[in-house]
Amino acid sequence: TALSLGGYGAARGNDYRSAGRFRLASLSVVEPYGPSRILVWLQAARAGGCNGDSGGPITGEAGVLALAAWVKRVCGGLTQGILLGPQRGWIDRTLGGWGTAARWTP
């Protein structure tokens, strides 16, 4: 399964001057530590999250599924996302406290 990672992080290694431009990368779902109910792990040969991509959307056909959280190296390599579904209750309570709501799709 492939998902897309979007973010404003660096395009290459420690080249922080390349940050600030929104980019998308198509990455394959992998399970380096077995299946997870709260995380999604992504990897591709020549792409991945970079420093500055944290919080960026990880999307599939249904929309945003997770948010980028961690990258094994400065740029590229194994990328971790936090799945939104298991966090839905907390998200709804927090947004409700701010007087707004998420538009969830089934």
N, C-alpha and C positions, 0 to 999 in steps of 0.2 A: 504494500500500500504506500502511495506517495502523498505527502502533504506539502503545503507551501508555508515557508517561514518568511515573514516580512519584518523589516527593521531598519533603523537609521544608523546602525553601527558601522565600524570601519570596514572597508572593502578588502583590505589586506593586512595581515599581521598587526604590527604596531603603527600602521599608517593612520593616525587619528585625524589627519587633515582630510581623509577620504570619508569621514563620518558626516552625518547630517543629510544624506540623500537616501530616500526610501528605496530599498531594493527587495526583491523577492528571490527566493531559492527553493527549488523543488527537492525535497529530501525523502528518503525512504524510511519507513518506520522499522526500527530494529528493537530487539529485546536482549540487550547485553547482560542483564541480570534477571531474566525471566519476565513473565507478564506483570504488569502493574495496574492497579485500579486508580491511581492518582497522578501518574506520570506518563508521558509519552517520550520515547527516545527516538531521535532522528539522526541519519547519517547519509552522506553521499561522498563519492570519490573526490570531487573538486568543489564542494560547497558545504556550507554549514553556518551556524550562527557565529557572530564575531562580538568582541567587546563593544557594548553600546546597543546591542539588539535586545537586551532584557526588557520584558514587558511587551514585546512585539507579538502580533497575532500569528498563530499557527492555524492554518485553515485547510478545510477539505471541502467536498461538494456541499455539505450541509451548512457551511459557514465557519465561524471561529470556534475551534474545538479546545484550544489551549493557548497559553501565553509562554513565550520564551523565558527561561529562567537561568540556564547555566550552559557553558560551553567548556569542553575538556581542555582545549588549547586556546590561545589568544584569538585565533580565527580558524574556522573550519573544524572538521572532526565531529566527534560525538556531541550532539546538542540535546538538551533536556527541556521539556515543556511541562507546565502544570495544567492538567486537564480541568476545564471549567465545570463540567457536570457535577463532580463530587463537591465542588465549592459553592454550588448554587444557593444553598440556604444562607451561607454567610454573605454572598454577594447581594442577595435579595434584602437581607436585614440591613446591610450597610447602605445600600442605595435608598431603601425606605427611610432610613434616618436622615438622608439628605433630601428627601422629598421627591425622589424619582424612582423609576423602575426599569429593569432590563426587559427587552423584548425577546423572550426565549421562543425558539421554534421546536416543535416536536421532533 
